[in-house]
């Protein structure tokens, strides 16, 4: 399963948060963000402007990704 299989994006943006200040005070914290991107999308609108590039709520995204995840 991949985000590509579920959303058919043209590409993906990835970013990582490393360290205590990037992880709510947890020393050694590490997590990665993966965002689907399309040729005509509007960059990081969901993250910075509270606008949805995909007209989909986060719980709906979670459900789609969970259904596609291998058991």
LINPE-V615095 format. One record per residue. BURIAL is 1 if it has 16 or more other C-alpha atoms within 10 Angstrom, else 0. Layout:
# LINPE-V615095
burial=BURIAL
burial=BURIAL
This chain:
# LINPE-V615095
burial=0
burial=0
burial=1
burial=0
burial=0
burial=0
burial=0
burial=0
burial=0
burial=0
burial=0
burial=0
burial=0
burial=0
burial=0
burial=0
burial=0
burial=0
burial=0
burial=0
burial=0
burial=0
burial=0
burial=0
burial=0
burial=0
burial=0
burial=0
burial=0
burial=0
burial=0
burial=0
burial=0
burial=0
burial=0
burial=1
burial=1
burial=0
burial=0
burial=0
burial=0
burial=0
burial=0
burial=0
burial=0
burial=0
burial=0
burial=0
burial=0
burial=0
burial=0
burial=0
burial=0
burial=0
burial=0
burial=0
burial=0
burial=0
burial=0
burial=0
burial=0
burial=0
burial=0
burial=0
burial=1
burial=0
burial=0
burial=0
burial=0
burial=0
burial=0
